[in-house]
Amino acid sequence: MEEEDQDVVIVGAGIAGLATAVALKRVGVRALVLEKSEGLRATGAALTLQPNAWHALDALGVAHKLTTIYAPLTGRNTTSLDTGASQKVNFPKSDKHGMRAIHRKALLKALAEELPEDTIRYSSKLKSVVNQAEEGSSYAVIHMENGASIKAKALVGCDGVHSVVARWLGLTTPVHSGRWAVRGLAIFPEGHGLNHEVQNFFTIGKRAGLVPLNDKEFYWFLTIKFSSKGEEMPHDPELIMRQVLENFAKELPKSYLNIIQHSDLSTLTWAPLMFRFPWDIIFGKVSKGNITVAGDAMHPMTPELGQGGCSALEDAVVLGKHIGDLIIRHKKLVAGDQMAEALERYVKERRWRAAGLITSSYLTGWVQQDGSGWLMRFLRDKVYGRFYSKIFNFINYDCGKLPTIDSSLNCELENDPRKIN
């Protein structure tokens, strides 16, 4: 089978993959996105996008599509199930976009709409990756399960927690946090009549939340410490719901139980919460030559700060920024050492921030869910809520803007996508 040539190949059409393709398109580079599924992935009913994600979506030119549909959340109320104590945090009204909960598929669709129709190649399963030197430059050669091969000037692995590309780079396998999560979407056709704010509940070994998307839908989650590997948990949605109501959530308030009883069973998911040790990102090989990773392929993290999707959007903009700067310096898209250096600059900018988010997310879950001693109770009930605002300031981050590419150079790149050293 003849080898296909591409400039940039992205593996995975999730949030990180599609956002990276949009970022590259805005700096004049057309990427090929390989997706193993038959269509856009719908796993995960919803997600919360915080200010750092909206900064990134602004840079990608996509934010306006979603802010007209989803309203900002007004605050968060956190309740200890052990003491009944509640702590309220009002979200700043000065933020341009604030924090909003959106349907995951709406985000994927908004990103995909920005791309040419043939950008995403579905039912494309990656088998292996190799580096190849040719005429003084290096290329990534992607071998597909159907026997096809693609040669690319740059390869970005956005293929999730169990990334083939991350494994090729030598990054360690993500580890199990010891927590599992059930997630779903509750629907109220006549309206739920509740405030547009987040409700969190926690006790030893459990954390639950309710997040309104609009006046008729709630995204809900329940994370629990689970000592086993979870194999005994049923996979049938009806059985999962029964297990939640009769076992895992029985001590939660009736208001919470009432909402999850309105769930669309097709949206229910049950999955382990994985993360990569932060020192693996700080000291590990996150890029090698013209190959790197983004999103969960780089920095899988537990969901306590809601930063998985948000940080993936940051990755896309930062990567697009460095490749755009490369084009500006050389007046064209170049490969070899220059591309490798651009990817290294991207990794340098993202490495410590990603490690910080992983650490903050894990520690937030640890404080809320682990331990029954007096110190843990004190941290959980008296300290955590007071310091959440400081954590919020850490994640309220602007990843920057994409560089402006000269219109004549942009047209040249589009008309001659092979223009490369």
Disulfide bonds with the S-S distance in Angstrom:
none
